Amino acid sequence: MMVKVLRCAGAAAVLAMIGTGCAPTGDVQDPAVRRLTWFSYLSGDDMQCETGIDRVRLVHNAIWDEDVRVIEATEVPGADAKVAENLLQRIDWTDIRIDPEAPAGPWRGKLHEGAWNKAQYASVVDALKADGAFAPLAQPVTLKGQGFFWTGAGCAGGKRWFHAWAYPSAAYDALAFPKVLGGLVPSGQAFAVAHPMDQSYPEQNRKAARDFEMTATSTGISGRLELPHPPLNRFLP
């Protein structure tokens, strides 16, 4: 019954996304929406930067299905910036509880909310600038799902920006913004430390067989499966 309910919920979401051209909505807590729009979300396709409101969206992939962190901050004129942090972590199948009224609950992650004052928001933006986040990628970056990478997207001065850093690389090792961010995230939880993959992924986590490899370019996540330009080419495998 649980599987049928989840499949029905997923099917409804799929139909809804097809009806809107697979456009990202920003609501990646819904697992079905996340599957269809995740890389479009990472690319910031849903951001409307002409409003003049600055935004920062940072995603840390620390082995897919184990530890994925989304931090999004939005400026509020005359007030502190709103901050939302979503922890999409490995599900403990030995202690899983399904609510019949919200069967997708375990897959929605843990949401933490908070606020940054102007100085805190500026410290994150300054660190991102020092890390080259607002400059276009000089060359494509390969992102491996069963590895470690950061992506950043946002609005600054009415313009959208996107950047990516993958481990192992000198750029990833030199990042400054995770240190600043670590002291400001609402959850208070430290980011996973990147490490070499000693074993193939199925041996590290047999409960999750999916893998993916994508390429980040100056405009976001590039196409897959020879599908047309975004957003039709930005869904999870």
N, C-alpha and C positions, 0 to 999 in steps of 0.2 A: 504493500500500500504506500509506504513512504517513497519508494522509487517512482511509483506511478504519479504521486502528487508532485514530486520534484520535476518529473518529465513534463507534466502538464504545465507547471509554472514556467519551466524553461521554454516550452513551445509557445506559450502566450507572449513571453518576452521576445522570442525570435520573431514572431509575427509582427509585434509592435515595432521592432527595430527595422524589419524589412519595409514596413509601411512608411518609415521616415528615412529610408535610404541608408540605414545603418549609421545614422548620425550619432555621435557621442552625446550623452546627456550629462556626463559628469557624475552620475550615480553609479559608481563602480562597486558599491556594497552589494548590489544585486548580482549574484554569481552568473546569471544568464547574460545580463547586460555587460558584465565584466568580460565575459568570454568573447562577445561580439565586438567590443569597443576598446579593449584594454590598451592596445598600442596607439589607437587614435587619442585616447585619454592621455597617455604619456606624452604624446606629441602636442597636446594642448589645442586640438582641433575645435573643441567646444568653447574656447575662450573668446569673448567679445571684448577686444582690447580698446575699441574706439570709444568706450564709455569713459575712459580716463581713470578708471579705478585700477590701481596696481595690484597684481596678484603674483604669488609664488607657489608653484606646485613641484614638490620634490619627491621622487620615488626611489626607494632603495630596494633592489632585488638581491636578496641574500639566499639564493637557492630557491627557486620557485616551489611552492607548496610547503616550504619550511618557514621562511621569514621574509615577508614583503611588507614594506612600510610606506605609507602615503602620508605626506605632510603638506597641507595646503593652507596658506595664509592669504587673507584678503583685507586690503586697507578699508577702513571705514572713516569717511571724512569727519573730523572732529572727535574721534573716539579711538580706542585701541583696535588694533587689527584682530579680526577673528581668525582663530587657528583650529583646524580640524586634523586629527591624526588617526589614521585607520591602520590597525595591525591585522594583516591578512596572514595568519600563521598556520602551521601544520595542525590539522585536526587530530585530536586524540580519539581514535576509534574505539578504545576500550572504555571510554567514559563519555560517550556522545548522547545527548538528549535532544529529542526532536519535539518541537511544539507543533501539534497538528494545525494550528492556526497560522504558524509561520515556519513551514518546513525547511526553508532555506537558511534559517537562523545560524547554524554552525558555520556556514560558508560566507557569512556576511562580515566576518572579522569583528574586532573590538574597536569601537569608536571612542576616542577621547577628544574633548573639546576644551579650548582655553582662549587666551588672548595675549597678544604682545603689545607692549607700549611702543611708541614711535622709535625710541632708541633701540629696542630689541629687534624690531622689524628692520631698521636701518643696518644693524650689525649683521643680520643674515644677508641682506642685499649687498652690503660691502664685501662680505666674504665671497659671495657668488661672483661678484665682479672681479675680485682678485683671482678667482679660479677660471676666469675666461668664459663664464656662463653666457654673457650677453653678446659674445662674438660668435659668428657662424663657425660650425665645425670645419676645420681646414681639410679634413679627410674623413671618409666614412669610419664608423666605429661599430665593430661587431658586438652584439649583445647576446649572451648565452643565458638561457633561462636557468639552467642548472649550474650557474656560477654567480658572480657578483657584479653588479653595475649600479650606477646612479643615473637617473635622468632628471632634467630640470626643464620646466616650461613656465611661462608666465607672461604678464603684461607689465611693461615698464615704459612710461611716457607715451602711452597710447599705442605702443607697438608690441607685437608678440615675439617672444624669444624661445629658443629651444637649444638644449645642449645635452651631451651624454658623456659618461666616463665609464670605462670598463676595466675590470681587473683581469689579468695583471697588466699594468702599464704604469709608466712614471707619472702620468697625469692623475691617475686614480690615487696613487700613493701620496701625491703632493696636495691632495684636496684639503682646503682649510674650512670650508663651510660645514662639513659634518661635525667638526669639533664645536663650532659655534652653535649649531643646531641641537647638538646633544644636550646642552644645558637648558634648552628652551622647550623641548617637546612636552606636550601635556601629560603623556604617559610616564615620563621619567625613566623610561627603559633605554638602556644603551643599545647602540647599533651593533649588529653582528660584525665581527672582525673577518675580513676576507682572508681566505686561505686556499692553497692549491687543492684541486680535486684529486685525491689519492686513488679513488675508485670510480668506476663508472656509476652514473646516477642511480640506476635500478638497484645497485648493491648498497648504496647509501640510504635510500629510502624506497623500499620495495612497494610501499602503498601508493606511490605516485609515479606512474610510468611516463607521464608526458614530458616532452622536452621541446624546446624551440630555439631557433637561432635567427636573429633579425639583424638588420643593419640600420644604424642611425646616420642620417645625413643632416645637412644644414637646415632642412625644413621639417624634420621629424623622422619617424620610423618609415623606412622605405617599403616598397611593395613586396608581396609574397604570392606564390602560386600563379604568377603571371597575370594577376588580376589588374584591372585598371587603377588609375590614380586614387589617392585617398578620398573617402574613407573605406572604400570597398576592399582594400588590401591590408587592413590593419586589425584583423581579428586574430584571436589565439588559435593555435592548431587544435 
